[in-house]
Amino acid sequence: MPVKTVIKRLGHTSASVTPNTYGRWLPKQDREAADVIARLLA
């Protein structure tokens, strides 16, 4: 599923909100990937 779709469905205001909110539940590698994706979509 595209990250932008997830962000939109969750009602987050920016791409960084999603990994910042849920990153604590992800392993380190997933967090790093989420951060990179968030920067690319910002």
C-alpha positions in Angstrom: 0.0 0.0 0.0 1.4 3.4 -0.9 2.6 5.4 2.2 0.8 8.5 1.0 -2.5 6.5 1.1 -1.8 5.4 4.7 -0.9 8.9 5.7 -4.1 10.2 4.2 -6.3 7.5 5.8 -4.8 8.2 9.2 -5.4 11.9 8.8 -1.8 12.8 9.4 -0.7 16.3 8.3 2.7 15.3 7.0 4.7 12.2 6.0 6.8 12.5 9.1 3.9 12.2 11.5 3.3 8.5 10.6 6.8 7.1 11.4 7.1 9.5 14.4 3.8 8.2 15.8 4.2 4.5 15.1 8.0 4.2 14.9 8.3 3.0 18.5 6.5 -0.2 17.4 8.8 -1.0 14.5 12.3 -2.6 14.6 15.2 -0.3 13.9 15.5 -1.1 10.2 11.8 -0.5 9.6 12.1 2.9 11.4 15.0 3.9 9.3 13.1 2.9 6.1 10.1 4.9 7.3 12.2 8.0 8.0 13.7 7.8 4.5 10.3 7.4 2.9 8.9 10.3 5.0 11.8 12.6 3.8 11.2 11.6 0.2 7.5 12.4 0.5 7.9 15.6 2.4 
